[in-house]
Amino acid sequence: MYITEKRLKKIRSILEKRQKDLQVFTDNVKNQHNFSAILRTCDAVGVLYLYYRFLGTGELINEEITMGSHKWVIHEEIKDIDSFFKKKKEEGFQVLATYLSEDSVNFRKIDYTKPTLIVVGNEVQGVSEEVLKYADKKIIIPMYGMAQSLNVSVATGVILYEAERQRSEKGMYNRPSLSEEEIEKIIKKWSTEEVIKQKKKESAMHRLLQRQKEKKR
């Protein structure tokens, strides 16, 4: 069992466009549809790292919604909020939190070509105070209707595509942000996971066929 050369070429092409310094953090987004839609948008825009805090129970990923895109975005659950954000600050990231307040700025006024961590919050409470204290800026999307906010997955998509626009104009998708060593390491991990998944799929199919044969006897 092996992964085809064509598939490897596709994976490398994707990784060469991944923006390792454009990242997303979801602060207790609980709805499976919302979280899965955010993952899918991250993949579409070239985000490599999605971090999340989840205080609920059950599965967050719905593969019918992600359409497999969750396999190509490195998603990691964060338990120690303080250590995580302090590290991001040390790495030079600007932390942007979606939050409505008097000092919030229009999301389009941000320079997303800088190392950026976009923080989006829970469907009801929004971004928690625990996380908000680390925000360099609070950002809002202009609203002209009765509702004061967009669905969290829609809002994330709107912001990420503004980031994509700015980065695309600057040519940041035309040169890899990952080193060759980083690309090779991720290719090895992803290709191995694909082979394992394919083996499991074939094994399950074999067992099903065996059961069907036994029933016919």
C-alpha positions as CSV (number, residue, x, y, z in Angstrom):
1,M,0.0,0.0,0.0
2,Y,1.4,3.4,-1.0
3,I,0.3,6.9,-1.9
4,T,0.5,7.8,-5.6
5,E,3.0,10.3,-7.0
6,K,0.1,12.4,-8.2
7,R,-1.4,12.6,-4.7
8,L,2.0,13.5,-3.2
9,K,2.4,16.3,-5.8
10,K,-1.1,17.6,-4.8
11,I,-0.2,17.6,-1.1
12,R,3.1,19.4,-1.8
13,S,1.3,22.0,-3.9
14,I,-1.1,22.7,-1.1
15,L,1.6,23.0,1.5
16,E,3.6,25.4,-0.6
17,K,0.6,27.8,-0.3
18,R,-0.2,27.2,3.3
19,Q,0.2,30.4,5.5
20,K,1.8,29.2,8.7
21,D,1.6,32.7,10.2
22,L,-2.1,33.1,9.6
23,Q,-3.8,31.2,12.4
24,V,-7.2,30.8,14.0
25,F,-8.3,30.2,17.6
26,T,-11.9,29.2,18.4
27,D,-12.9,30.0,22.0
28,N,-15.4,27.3,23.0
29,V,-17.3,27.2,19.7
30,K,-19.6,24.3,20.5
31,N,-21.8,23.8,17.5
32,Q,-20.5,21.0,15.3
33,H,-21.7,22.7,12.1
34,N,-20.0,25.9,13.0
35,F,-16.7,24.4,14.0
36,S,-16.6,22.1,10.9
37,A,-17.5,25.1,8.6
38,I,-14.6,27.1,10.1
39,L,-12.2,24.2,9.5
40,R,-13.3,24.0,5.9
41,T,-12.8,27.7,5.4
42,C,-9.4,27.5,7.0
43,D,-8.4,24.9,4.4
44,A,-9.8,27.0,1.6
45,V,-7.8,30.1,2.6
46,G,-4.6,28.2,3.2
47,V,-4.6,28.3,7.0
48,L,-2.4,25.5,8.4
49,Y,-3.1,25.8,12.1
50,L,-6.4,25.9,13.9
51,Y,-6.4,26.0,17.6
52,Y,-9.4,25.6,19.8
53,R,-10.7,25.5,23.3
54,F,-13.8,23.2,23.8
55,L,-15.7,23.1,27.1
56,G,-18.5,20.9,25.8
57,T,-18.9,17.2,25.1
58,G,-19.1,15.1,22.0
59,E,-17.5,15.3,18.6
60,L,-16.8,18.7,17.0
61,I,-16.0,17.5,13.5
62,N,-18.7,16.6,11.0
63,E,-17.1,15.1,7.9
64,E,-20.1,15.8,5.8
65,I,-19.5,19.5,6.4
66,T,-15.7,19.5,6.3
67,M,-15.7,17.4,3.1
68,G,-12.4,15.9,4.3
69,S,-10.7,19.3,4.7
70,H,-10.1,18.6,8.4
71,K,-7.4,16.2,7.3
72,W,-5.4,19.1,5.7
73,V,-5.6,21.6,8.6
74,I,-3.6,20.9,11.8
75,H,-6.1,21.4,14.6
76,E,-5.1,21.2,18.2
77,E,-7.0,21.5,21.4
78,I,-5.6,24.0,23.9
79,K,-5.9,23.4,27.6
80,D,-3.5,26.0,29.0
81,I,-4.8,29.3,27.7
82,D,-2.3,31.6,29.4
83,S,0.8,29.6,28.2
84,F,-0.7,29.4,24.6
85,F,-1.3,33.1,24.2
86,K,2.0,34.1,25.9
87,K,3.8,31.8,23.4
88,K,2.0,33.4,20.4
89,K,3.0,36.8,21.6
90,E,6.6,35.7,22.0
91,E,6.4,34.4,18.4
92,G,5.4,37.8,17.2
93,F,1.8,37.2,16.4
94,Q,-0.8,40.0,16.6
95,V,-3.9,38.7,18.4
96,L,-7.2,39.9,16.9
97,A,-10.4,39.1,18.7
98,T,-13.9,39.5,17.3
99,Y,-15.6,41.6,19.9
100,L,-18.1,44.4,19.9
101,S,-17.0,47.3,22.1
102,E,-16.3,51.1,22.0
103,D,-12.6,50.5,21.1
104,S,-13.3,47.8,18.4
105,V,-12.1,48.6,14.9
106,N,-13.4,47.7,11.4
107,F,-11.8,44.3,10.5
108,R,-10.7,45.8,7.1
109,K,-8.4,48.3,8.8
110,I,-6.1,45.5,10.0
111,D,-2.9,44.5,8.3
112,Y,-3.2,40.7,7.9
113,T,0.1,40.3,6.2
114,K,1.7,40.4,9.6
115,P,1.8,37.2,11.7
116,T,-1.8,37.0,12.8
117,L,-3.9,34.9,15.2
118,I,-7.7,35.5,14.7
119,V,-9.8,34.7,17.7
120,V,-13.5,33.9,17.4
121,G,-15.8,33.1,20.3
122,N,-18.7,31.0,21.5
123,E,-22.0,31.3,19.7
124,V,-23.7,32.9,22.7
125,Q,-21.1,34.4,25.0
126,G,-18.5,35.4,22.4
127,V,-14.8,35.6,23.2
128,S,-14.3,35.0,27.0
129,E,-12.6,37.5,29.2
130,E,-9.9,35.0,29.9
131,V,-8.9,35.1,26.2
132,L,-9.9,38.7,25.4
133,K,-7.2,40.1,27.7
134,Y,-4.6,38.8,25.3
135,A,-6.1,40.6,22.3
136,D,-4.0,43.4,20.7
137,K,-7.1,44.6,18.9
138,K,-10.8,43.9,19.0
139,I,-12.3,43.8,15.5
140,I,-15.9,44.0,14.2
141,I,-17.6,43.4,10.9
142,P,-20.0,46.3,9.9
143,M,-23.6,45.4,10.4
144,Y,-26.6,47.3,8.9
145,G,-29.5,45.1,9.9
146,M,-31.4,44.3,13.0
147,A,-28.9,41.6,14.1
148,Q,-25.7,42.8,15.7
149,S,-23.5,39.9,14.6
150,L,-23.0,37.2,12.0
151,N,-23.0,33.5,12.6
152,V,-19.5,32.6,14.0
153,S,-18.5,30.5,11.0
154,V,-19.7,33.1,8.5
155,A,-17.8,35.9,10.4
156,T,-14.7,33.8,10.4
157,G,-15.0,33.3,6.7
158,V,-15.5,37.0,6.0
159,I,-12.3,37.9,8.0
160,L,-10.2,35.1,6.6
161,Y,-11.0,36.2,3.0
162,E,-10.0,39.7,3.8
163,A,-6.7,38.3,5.0
164,E,-6.5,36.2,1.9
165,R,-7.1,39.2,-0.3
166,Q,-4.3,41.2,1.4
167,R,-1.8,38.3,1.3
168,S,-2.6,37.5,-2.3
169,E,-2.0,41.1,-3.4
170,K,1.4,40.9,-1.6
171,G,2.2,37.7,-3.4
172,M,2.4,35.7,-0.2
173,Y,0.7,32.6,-1.8
174,N,3.4,32.6,-4.5
175,R,6.2,31.6,-2.1
176,P,6.2,28.9,0.6
177,S,6.0,30.1,4.2
178,L,7.0,26.6,5.3
179,S,10.6,25.5,5.1
180,E,11.5,22.5,2.9
181,E,12.1,20.5,6.1
182,E,8.7,21.5,7.5
183,I,7.0,20.5,4.2
184,E,8.6,17.1,4.1
185,K,7.7,16.4,7.7
186,I,4.0,17.2,7.2
187,I,4.0,15.3,3.9
188,K,5.3,12.2,5.7
189,K,2.6,12.6,8.4
190,W,-0.3,13.2,6.1
191,S,0.7,10.5,3.5
192,T,1.1,7.9,6.3
193,E,-2.4,8.8,7.7
194,E,-3.9,8.5,4.3
195,V,-2.4,5.0,3.8
196,I,-3.6,3.9,7.3
197,K,-7.1,5.2,6.6
198,Q,-7.2,3.4,3.2
199,K,-6.1,0.2,4.9
200,K,-8.8,0.5,7.5
201,K,-11.4,1.1,4.8
202,E,-10.3,-1.9,2.8
203,S,-10.3,-4.1,5.9
204,A,-13.8,-3.0,6.8
205,M,-14.9,-3.8,3.3
206,H,-13.3,-7.2,3.4
207,R,-15.1,-8.0,6.7
208,L,-18.4,-6.9,5.2
209,L,-17.9,-9.1,2.2
210,Q,-17.0,-12.0,4.4
211,R,-20.2,-11.6,6.5
212,Q,-22.3,-11.4,3.3
213,K,-20.7,-14.6,2.0
214,E,-21.4,-16.4,5.3
215,K,-25.0,-15.4,5.2
216,K,-25.4,-16.9,1.8
217,R,-24.1,-20.3,2.9
